[in-house]
């Protein structure tokens, strides 16, 4: 019992100090303190036997502020009244929401837009797709004009040669990157007309076409053609750039079987190319 009473006295002492500080700061009035003391006394009341063995209530001591220690003011007829409590100070803690209040949801950062899984179609037809360059890595050295080959060009050519995953490839020189880059890919079943549609009227291009030729005996031959498309309407500087880079770029594409250079649409008709391919065959 002595231990319980000592604990109650210690708690009461600390509570009395806190209440006194709150009263001095103007956060509590005398009425507030009286109500708190009454509630606290009821909760911590204990019973201890007296010297006669009878149980008596042993509550905490009075923790109301000492009236003699509180400042007073002279009132009417000489009476004294305690000063009006100071206004309650506004603090950050008082303005804060209760701890059990639901916190506003924190907006999550927007997810970055995913990269396209396939490049957009160049002509609206599923047989031709425009390539989106994702890498700036190069292969080999560089041409005499300082142009290098983007690695995606070699990867696309190797797939065409070994897997037949495309019918033709279109390459261009990106002057900002200083690289030959892949521009378009034709699907394995792309018609020859789709290939012709990718040739700009006034811009040079490098082309690779997987040409299938059937001879008089019914044998099918595949020829990988490398074509420099350099129309007369192209700017002179660009024609010179493509011409000086051609031999270098062709060495990056291992497996080219026939090279052509054309300047007009008539030279790139199916019959004209077929004639060139037939001239290279021994079994016509």
Secondary structure, 3 states (H helix, E strand, C coil): CHHHHHHHHHHHHHHHHHHHHHHHCCCCCHHHHHHHHHHHHHHHCEEEECCCCCEEEECCCCCCCCCCCCCEEECHHHCEEECCCCCCCCCHHHHCCCCCCCCCCCCCCCCCCCCCCCCCECCCCCCEEECCCCCCCEECCCCCCCCEEEHHHHHHHHHHHHHCCCCEEEEEEECCCCEEEEEEEECCCCCHHHHHCCCCCCCCEEEEEEEEEECCCCCEEEEEEEEEECCCCCCHHHHHHHHHHHHHHHHCCCCCCEEEEECCHHHHCHHHHHHHHHHCCCCC
